[in-house]
Amino acid sequence: MDSQIAGSFQLMKSMNRSLVLNTIRINGSISRAEVAKKTKLTPPTVTNIVSELLKEDLILERNTGVSSGGRKPILLTINPNHYVIGVDVGVRKIRYALSDLDGNLLISKVQAMPLTIDEEGLLDIIIQLIEEILDDSRTNLDRVIGIGVAMHGIVDSKSGISLYAPTLGLRNIPIKQRLEKSFQMPVRVENDAKSMALGEKWFGMGKDDQNLISINVGEGIGAGVILNNRIFDGNDSIAGEIGHTIIDLDGPQCSCGSFGCFQTYASGQALRERTLKEVSLGRKTLLTDKANGDYRKIDGPIIYQCALAGDPLSIEMLEKTGRYIGIGIVNVIHLFNPSLVIIGGGVSKAGDFILEPLKEIVQSRALTSKAKESKIILSALGEEGSLIGAVTLVLSDMFVYH
């Protein structure tokens, strides 16, 4: 067979396989006939693909379904005894988990990030945590289909290299290479905000939207752009780095070394610094009592608690942060015009204290009447959004042909 024809045949076979597998995943339990109907593939093609998937133990035959007059159909389901390991490498902590193929975190843990660490040290910790989750779950490696890593900073997802983690000061970490060597299984590595966006698309608030932006507002700010149901990386892997868009040439210095970055005004760290400045100027606030006079204890959660208690300063600081985030979202809307914007990360926990002033900015600054009413919601995935996204990196490879 001509090599070009053979290549086209293999491509079509892979696409059909992913289509069948994803149809079974989405429907839970489904017959071969229904798979053929939904995928528009011929019954013999579906039968052949299902036979392969059964041999590989990726799917199972379950109890028979309801008969429509003839023999009762045998239903197909995804084999639940396969797993994914997810790792979310943040600035201050590493989250890691074992997940099933529906994105449910069966075991989830958190490890504090050392105060100082180098590239080799970070790789050693990730390997150690993966080994720990395998031991705790008593899961055999042959039951794990892959490892997904959500890494903050700039990531080359094709090579699986963390190009630059600015807050940790680390560069060119060969995460994919080291983990595949250690565990002998596929590894996907992506930026944490982009991973979170994919998690939102599969398991969160973005299931019905082909084009969405997910913004992760925590210690820093990043965004994941989903276009036509896929992560958009850009030409040099920096698409979505809205935290480092410049909004003030003479602004404060950012962790990236530049000045006036968006995240120096709208991140959780910016919220804390702005609040501490006001407290040091003698503003009356519940924060001083809450922190027992130790201003170093004042952080986002404490500010939110005091806002709930009606503290004017805390409310003011959260609303100001919401307005700054709103400015960033207006820019995102004008650049990408998404059908949905999802706000996640630690700062999003402040709820309406952040969301209402944010929406006011969008409604007053966006260009068109439809843009002013852009759908902006808070993430439903919570603190584990990027971790679920790390798992989804692997699942998207398994269920969707790229």
KEGU-68085 format. One line per field, with one value per residue (C-alpha): residue number from 1; residue in three letters; x, y, z. Coordinates in nm, 2 decimals, padded with zeros to 4 digits, always signed. Last residue first. Layout:
% KEGU-68085
num	NUM, ...
residuo	ALA, ...
east	X, ...
north	Y, ...
up	Z, ...
This chain:
% KEGU-68085
num	402, 401, 400, 399, 398, 397, 396, 395, 394, 393, 392, 391, 390, 389, 388, 387, 386, 385, 384, 383, 382, 381, 380, 379, 378, 377, 376, 375, 374, 373, 372, 371, 370, 369, 368, 367, 366, 365, 364, 363, 362, 361, 360, 359, 358, 357, 356, 355, 354, 353, 352, 351, 350, 349, 348, 347, 346, 345, 344, 343, 342, 341, 340, 339, 338, 337, 336, 335, 334, 333, 332, 331, 330, 329, 328, 327, 326, 325, 324, 323, 322, 321, 320, 319, 318, 317, 316, 315, 314, 313, 312, 311, 310, 309, 308, 307, 306, 305, 304, 303, 302, 301, 300, 299, 298, 297, 296, 295, 294, 293, 292, 291, 290, 289, 288, 287, 286, 285, 284, 283, 282, 281, 280, 279, 278, 277, 276, 275, 274, 273, 272, 271, 270, 269, 268, 267, 266, 265, 264, 263, 262, 261, 260, 259, 258, 257, 256, 255, 254, 253, 252, 251, 250, 249, 248, 247, 246, 245, 244, 243, 242, 241, 240, 239, 238, 237, 236, 235, 234, 233, 232, 231, 230, 229, 228, 227, 226, 225, 224, 223, 222, 221, 220, 219, 218, 217, 216, 215, 214, 213, 212, 211, 210, 209, 208, 207, 206, 205, 204, 203, 202, 201, 200, 199, 198, 197, 196, 195, 194, 193, 192, 191, 190, 189, 188, 187, 186, 185, 184, 183, 182, 181, 180, 179, 178, 177, 176, 175, 174, 173, 172, 171, 170, 169, 168, 167, 166, 165, 164, 163, 162, 161, 160, 159, 158, 157, 156, 155, 154, 153, 152, 151, 150, 149, 148, 147, 146, 145, 144, 143, 142, 141, 140, 139, 138, 137, 136, 135, 134, 133, 132, 131, 130, 129, 128, 127, 126, 125, 124, 123, 122, 121, 120, 119, 118, 117, 116, 115, 114, 113, 112, 111, 110, 109, 108, 107, 106, 105, 104, 103, 102, 101, 100, 99, 98, 97, 96, 95, 94, 93, 92, 91, 90, 89, 88, 87, 86, 85, 84, 83, 82, 81, 80, 79, 78, 77, 76, 75, 74, 73, 72, 71, 70, 69, 68, 67, 66, 65, 64, 63, 62, 61, 60, 59, 58, 57, 56, 55, 54, 53, 52, 51, 50, 49, 48, 47, 46, 45, 44, 43, 42, 41, 40, 39, 38, 37, 36, 35, 34, 33, 32, 31, 30, 29, 28, 27, 26, 25, 24, 23, 22, 21, 20, 19, 18, 17, 16, 15, 14, 13, 12, 11, 10, 9, 8, 7, 6, 5, 4, 3, 2, 1
residuo	HIS, TYR, VAL, PHE, MET, ASP, SER, LEU, VAL, LEU, THR, VAL, ALA, GLY, ILE, LEU, SER, GLY, GLU, GLU, GLY, LEU, ALA, SER, LEU, ILE, ILE, LYS, SER, GLU, LYS, ALA, LYS, SER, THR, LEU, ALA, ARG, SER, GLN, VAL, ILE, GLU, LYS, LEU, PRO, GLU, LEU, ILE, PHE, ASP, GLY, ALA, LYS, SER, VAL, GLY, GLY, GLY, ILE, ILE, VAL, LEU, SER, PRO, ASN, PHE, LEU, HIS, ILE, VAL, ASN, VAL, ILE, GLY, ILE, GLY, ILE, TYR, ARG, GLY, THR, LYS, GLU, LEU, MET, GLU, ILE, SER, LEU, PRO, ASP, GLY, ALA, LEU, ALA, CYS, GLN, TYR, ILE, ILE, PRO, GLY, ASP, ILE, LYS, ARG, TYR, ASP, GLY, ASN, ALA, LYS, ASP, THR, LEU, LEU, THR, LYS, ARG, GLY, LEU, SER, VAL, GLU, LYS, LEU, THR, ARG, GLU, ARG, LEU, ALA, GLN, GLY, SER, ALA, TYR, THR, GLN, PHE, CYS, GLY, PHE, SER, GLY, CYS, SER, CYS, GLN, PRO, GLY, ASP, LEU, ASP, ILE, ILE, THR, HIS, GLY, ILE, GLU, GLY, ALA, ILE, SER, ASP, ASN, GLY, ASP, PHE, ILE, ARG, ASN, ASN, LEU, ILE, VAL, GLY, ALA, GLY, ILE, GLY, GLU, GLY, VAL, ASN, ILE, SER, ILE, LEU, ASN, GLN, ASP, ASP, LYS, GLY, MET, GLY, PHE, TRP, LYS, GLU, GLY, LEU, ALA, MET, SER, LYS, ALA, ASP, ASN, GLU, VAL, ARG, VAL, PRO, MET, GLN, PHE, SER, LYS, GLU, LEU, ARG, GLN, LYS, ILE, PRO, ILE, ASN, ARG, LEU, GLY, LEU, THR, PRO, ALA, TYR, LEU, SER, ILE, GLY, SER, LYS, SER, ASP, VAL, ILE, GLY, HIS, MET, ALA, VAL, GLY, ILE, GLY, ILE, VAL, ARG, ASP, LEU, ASN, THR, ARG, SER, ASP, ASP, LEU, ILE, GLU, GLU, ILE, LEU, GLN, ILE, ILE, ILE, ASP, LEU, LEU, GLY, GLU, GLU, ASP, ILE, THR, LEU, PRO, MET, ALA, GLN, VAL, LYS, SER, ILE, LEU, LEU, ASN, GLY, ASP, LEU, ASP, SER, LEU, ALA, TYR, ARG, ILE, LYS, ARG, VAL, GLY, VAL, ASP, VAL, GLY, ILE, VAL, TYR, HIS, ASN, PRO, ASN, ILE, THR, LEU, LEU, ILE, PRO, LYS, ARG, GLY, GLY, SER, SER, VAL, GLY, THR, ASN, ARG, GLU, LEU, ILE, LEU, ASP, GLU, LYS, LEU, LEU, GLU, SER, VAL, ILE, ASN, THR, VAL, THR, PRO, PRO, THR, LEU, LYS, THR, LYS, LYS, ALA, VAL, GLU, ALA, ARG, SER, ILE, SER, GLY, ASN, ILE, ARG, ILE, THR, ASN, LEU, VAL, LEU, SER, ARG, ASN, MET, SER, LYS, MET, LEU, GLN, PHE, SER, GLY, ALA, ILE, GLN, SER, ASP, MET
east	-00.59, -00.83, -01.05, -01.10, -00.75, -00.56, -00.84, -00.83, -00.46, -00.50, -00.82, -00.62, -00.42, -00.74, -00.88, -00.57, -00.60, -00.96, -00.88, -00.92, -01.29, -01.42, -01.75, -01.57, -01.73, -01.93, -01.91, -02.15, -02.10, -02.37, -02.15, -02.02, -02.38, -02.43, -02.11, -01.77, -01.71, -01.63, -01.95, -02.09, -01.75, -01.66, -02.00, -01.94, -01.61, -01.78, -02.04, -01.80, -01.54, -01.76, -02.00, -01.78, -01.47, -01.38, -01.27, -00.95, -00.83, -00.84, -01.13, -01.32, -01.50, -01.56, -01.81, -01.92, -01.57, -01.50, -01.13, -00.95, -01.23, -01.35, -01.00, -00.95, -01.28, -01.17, -00.85, -01.04, -01.29, -01.00, -00.91, -01.27, -01.29, -00.96, -01.12, -01.43, -01.22, -01.03, -01.35, -01.52, -01.21, -01.20, -01.57, -01.57, -01.92, -01.86, -01.85, -01.58, -01.39, -01.40, -01.29, -00.99, -00.90, -00.91, -00.71, -00.42, -00.35, -00.13, +00.18, -00.02, +00.04, -00.19, -00.41, -00.48, -00.85, -00.83, -00.62, -00.85, -01.16, -01.06, -00.98, -00.74, -00.41, -00.18, -00.04, -00.39, -00.41, -00.08, -00.16, -00.48, -00.29, -00.03, -00.29, -00.50, -00.18, -00.08, -00.43, -00.39, -00.55, -00.29, +00.05, -00.13, -00.19, +00.18, +00.30, +00.67, +00.87, +01.09, +00.86, +00.78, +00.62, +00.76, +00.51, +00.35, +00.53, +00.43, +00.08, -00.15, +00.12, +00.00, +00.18, -00.12, -00.28, -00.05, -00.32, -00.11, +00.25, +00.33, +00.54, +00.30, -00.02, -00.12, -00.50, -00.65, -00.92, -01.31, -01.32, -01.11, -01.04, -00.81, -00.66, -00.58, -00.31, -00.30, -00.05, -00.09, -00.44, -00.67, -00.71, -00.90, -01.09, -01.17, -01.43, -01.51, -01.69, -01.94, -02.18, -01.94, -01.79, -01.91, -01.70, -01.62, -01.49, -01.47, -01.38, -01.10, -00.97, -00.97, -00.79, -00.52, -00.47, -00.44, -00.20, +00.03, +00.06, +00.24, +00.11, +00.28, +00.24, +00.37, +00.70, +00.70, +01.05, +01.15, +00.81, +00.84, +01.18, +01.10, +00.77, +00.91, +01.22, +01.26, +01.38, +01.38, +01.32, +01.29, +01.02, +00.79, +00.89, +00.84, +01.00, +01.02, +00.85, +00.92, +00.66, +00.79, +00.46, +00.32, +00.60, +00.51, +00.53, +00.44, +00.25, +00.26, -00.04, +00.10, -00.10, +00.01, -00.11, -00.32, -00.28, -00.40, -00.06, +00.10, -00.08, -00.29, -00.24, -00.41, -00.16, +00.14, +00.04, -00.02, +00.32, +00.50, +00.34, +00.45, +00.81, +00.83, +00.70, +00.95, +01.25, +01.15, +01.13, +01.47, +01.63, +01.50, +01.61, +01.42, +01.40, +01.10, +00.99, +00.64, +00.38, +00.23, -00.15, -00.34, -00.63, -00.75, -01.05, -01.06, -01.35, -01.25, -01.48, -01.18, -01.10, -00.86, -00.56, -00.44, -00.17, -00.16, +00.17, +00.20, +00.33, +00.37, +00.16, +00.25, -00.08, -00.02, -00.28, -00.26, -00.51, -00.69, -00.84, -01.07, -01.39, -01.40, -01.60, -01.94, -02.09, -02.45, -02.55, -02.87, -03.18, -03.27, -03.56, -03.86, -03.72, -03.53, -03.42, -03.05, -02.83, -02.61, -02.26, -01.99, -01.67, -01.44, -01.07, -00.98, -00.74, -00.93, -01.26, -01.13, -01.02, -01.36, -01.53, -01.33, -01.43, -01.79, -01.81, -01.66, -01.91, -02.20, -02.11, -02.01, -02.26, -02.12, -02.46, -02.62, -02.31, -02.29, -02.66, -02.62, -02.32, -02.53, -02.48, -02.41, -02.24, -02.34, -02.05, -01.79, -01.93, -01.94, -01.58, -01.46, -01.64, -01.50, -01.15, -01.15, -01.29, -01.02, -00.75, -00.89, -00.90, -00.54, -00.43, -00.60, -00.45, -00.10, -00.15, -00.26, +00.05, +00.27, +00.13, +00.00
north	+01.59, +01.29, +01.32, +01.05, +00.95, +01.27, +01.47, +01.23, +01.31, +01.68, +01.64, +01.51, +01.83, +02.03, +01.86, +01.98, +02.33, +02.36, +02.20, +02.53, +02.56, +02.36, +02.56, +02.86, +03.20, +03.35, +03.61, +03.60, +03.91, +04.17, +04.47, +04.27, +04.24, +04.62, +04.69, +04.84, +04.72, +04.99, +05.05, +04.70, +04.55, +04.78, +04.70, +04.33, +04.35, +04.56, +04.28, +03.98, +04.07, +04.13, +03.90, +03.59, +03.64, +03.29, +03.42, +03.55, +03.20, +03.08, +03.09, +03.34, +03.19, +03.41, +03.27, +03.33, +03.46, +03.80, +03.72, +04.05, +04.29, +04.04, +03.99, +04.36, +04.40, +04.11, +04.29, +04.60, +04.39, +04.24, +04.59, +04.66, +04.34, +04.43, +04.76, +04.58, +04.35, +04.65, +04.84, +04.54, +04.49, +04.86, +04.88, +04.57, +04.42, +04.08, +03.92, +04.18, +04.06, +03.70, +03.81, +04.00, +03.70, +03.47, +03.71, +03.77, +03.95, +03.73, +03.96, +04.24, +04.08, +04.29, +03.99, +03.93, +03.94, +04.24, +04.44, +04.32, +04.46, +04.79, +05.15, +05.29, +05.38, +05.43, +05.09, +04.94, +05.11, +04.98, +04.63, +04.63, +04.73, +04.46, +04.19, +04.27, +04.29, +03.94, +03.81, +03.95, +04.26, +04.54, +04.38, +04.11, +04.36, +04.42, +04.78, +04.70, +04.41, +04.17, +03.87, +03.91, +04.25, +04.59, +04.86, +05.08, +05.34, +05.18, +05.11, +04.84, +04.60, +04.25, +04.01, +03.87, +03.82, +03.53, +03.35, +03.28, +03.24, +02.91, +03.07, +03.08, +03.07, +02.80, +02.78, +02.49, +02.32, +02.32, +02.55, +02.81, +02.76, +03.03, +02.97, +03.27, +03.36, +03.58, +03.57, +03.48, +03.38, +03.48, +03.20, +03.33, +03.08, +03.21, +03.04, +02.93, +02.60, +02.66, +02.40, +02.22, +02.55, +02.55, +02.26, +01.90, +01.91, +02.28, +02.38, +02.12, +02.26, +02.61, +02.48, +02.33, +02.66, +02.83, +02.57, +02.58, +02.24, +01.91, +01.57, +01.25, +00.91, +00.61, +00.45, +00.58, +00.72, +00.79, +00.93, +01.15, +01.28, +01.36, +01.52, +01.75, +01.87, +02.20, +02.48, +02.76, +02.82, +03.15, +03.02, +03.32, +03.33, +02.97, +02.97, +02.71, +02.42, +02.15, +01.90, +01.91, +01.99, +02.17, +02.43, +02.58, +02.94, +02.99, +02.77, +02.40, +02.17, +01.81, +01.52, +01.16, +00.87, +00.56, +00.43, +00.06, -00.08, +00.12, -00.08, +00.12, +00.06, +00.40, +00.51, +00.36, +00.52, +00.85, +00.83, +00.74, +01.05, +01.26, +01.14, +01.20, +01.56, +01.62, +01.49, +01.71, +02.02, +01.94, +01.90, +02.24, +02.42, +02.49, +02.75, +02.80, +02.44, +02.40, +02.28, +01.94, +01.89, +01.57, +01.42, +01.06, +00.96, +01.29, +01.24, +01.33, +01.07, +00.85, +00.80, +01.04, +01.00, +01.33, +01.59, +01.95, +02.12, +02.43, +02.79, +02.89, +02.61, +02.27, +02.09, +01.72, +01.47, +01.09, +00.92, +00.59, +00.28, +00.04, +00.23, +00.05, +00.28, +00.13, -00.07, -00.21, -00.55, -00.52, -00.73, -00.96, -00.83, -00.61, -00.29, -00.46, -00.27, -00.29, -00.59, -00.58, -00.46, -00.51, -00.33, -00.06, +00.01, -00.35, -00.34, -00.64, -00.46, -00.15, -00.36, -00.54, -00.20, -00.07, -00.37, -00.35, +00.02, -00.02, -00.31, -00.10, +00.19, +00.52, +00.80, +00.87, +00.88, +00.60, +00.37, +00.42, +00.35, +00.02, -00.08, -00.02, +00.26, +00.30, +00.62, +00.84, +01.07, +00.80, +00.57, +00.85, +00.94, +00.59, +00.58, +00.92, +00.84, +00.51, +00.69, +00.95, +00.69, +00.48, +00.79, +00.88, +00.52, +00.51, +00.85, +00.72, +00.40, +00.61, +00.82, +00.52, +00.35, +00.00
up	+01.80, +01.83, +02.14, +02.40, +02.50, +02.44, +02.60, +02.90, +02.95, +02.96, +03.16, +03.46, +03.46, +03.43, +03.73, +03.91, +03.76, +03.89, +04.23, +04.42, +04.31, +04.01, +03.99, +03.83, +03.87, +03.58, +03.31, +03.02, +02.81, +02.85, +02.77, +02.46, +02.34, +02.37, +02.19, +02.29, +02.65, +02.90, +03.12, +03.12, +03.16, +03.45, +03.62, +03.57, +03.77, +04.04, +04.08, +04.05, +04.32, +04.63, +04.45, +04.50, +04.72, +04.63, +04.29, +04.45, +04.50, +04.14, +03.89, +03.67, +03.37, +03.06, +02.81, +02.45, +02.37, +02.19, +02.15, +02.17, +02.28, +02.53, +02.67, +02.70, +02.89, +03.11, +03.21, +03.30, +03.50, +03.70, +03.81, +03.90, +04.11, +04.29, +04.38, +04.51, +04.72, +04.87, +04.95, +05.11, +05.33, +05.42, +05.50, +05.74, +05.70, +05.86, +05.51, +05.42, +05.73, +05.62, +05.26, +05.39, +05.61, +05.31, +05.09, +05.34, +05.66, +05.88, +05.82, +05.98, +06.32, +06.55, +06.63, +06.26, +06.30, +06.53, +06.28, +06.00, +06.16, +06.02, +06.11, +05.86, +06.02, +05.72, +05.79, +05.73, +05.39, +05.28, +05.41, +05.19, +04.87, +04.94, +05.00, +04.69, +04.48, +04.60, +04.51, +04.16, +04.01, +04.02, +03.99, +03.78, +03.49, +03.45, +03.54, +03.52, +03.39, +03.59, +03.57, +03.94, +03.85, +03.92, +04.01, +03.75, +03.53, +03.20, +03.33, +03.17, +03.05, +02.97, +03.21, +03.38, +03.04, +02.97, +02.77, +02.46, +02.57, +02.40, +02.12, +01.83, +02.03, +02.28, +02.20, +02.39, +02.19, +02.19, +01.88, +02.06, +02.43, +02.58, +02.92, +03.13, +03.38, +03.69, +03.98, +04.34, +04.24, +03.96, +03.70, +03.40, +03.18, +02.83, +02.62, +02.26, +02.20, +02.48, +02.62, +02.86, +02.99, +03.35, +03.47, +03.36, +03.01, +02.91, +03.27, +03.28, +02.95, +03.10, +03.41, +03.20, +03.02, +03.35, +03.48, +03.17, +03.01, +03.05, +02.92, +03.01, +02.85, +03.05, +03.14, +03.50, +03.56, +03.19, +03.11, +03.42, +03.33, +02.96, +03.03, +03.30, +03.12, +03.33, +03.10, +03.35, +03.72, +03.91, +04.14, +04.07, +03.70, +03.61, +03.26, +02.98, +03.16, +02.90, +02.78, +02.43, +02.27, +02.57, +02.58, +02.91, +03.04, +03.40, +03.64, +03.56, +03.52, +03.49, +03.35, +03.39, +03.18, +03.14, +03.49, +03.53, +03.42, +03.70, +03.96, +04.21, +04.58, +04.63, +04.89, +04.70, +04.37, +04.54, +04.70, +04.38, +04.22, +04.51, +04.49, +04.11, +04.16, +04.44, +04.24, +03.94, +04.17, +04.32, +03.98, +03.87, +04.18, +04.51, +04.78, +05.01, +04.96, +04.80, +05.04, +04.95, +04.89, +04.84, +04.64, +04.62, +04.41, +04.21, +03.97, +03.61, +03.45, +03.36, +03.73, +03.91, +04.13, +04.28, +04.32, +04.44, +04.47, +04.69, +04.71, +04.34, +04.19, +04.04, +03.97, +03.93, +03.79, +03.78, +03.56, +03.62, +03.47, +03.66, +03.55, +03.21, +02.99, +02.91, +02.63, +02.64, +02.49, +02.29, +02.38, +02.08, +01.87, +01.95, +02.07, +02.35, +02.66, +02.74, +02.82, +03.13, +03.07, +02.81, +02.91, +02.77, +02.79, +02.84, +02.54, +02.39, +02.45, +02.27, +01.97, +01.95, +01.98, +01.68, +01.47, +01.56, +01.50, +01.15, +01.08, +01.19, +00.96, +01.12, +01.16, +01.51, +01.68, +01.48, +01.49, +01.87, +01.90, +01.71, +01.93, +02.24, +02.50, +02.86, +02.99, +02.70, +02.71, +02.76, +02.49, +02.24, +02.34, +02.26, +01.93, +01.81, +01.94, +01.73, +01.43, +01.44, +01.48, +01.19, +00.97, +01.05, +00.99, +00.65, +00.56, +00.65, +00.45, +00.14, +00.18, +00.22, -00.09, +00.00
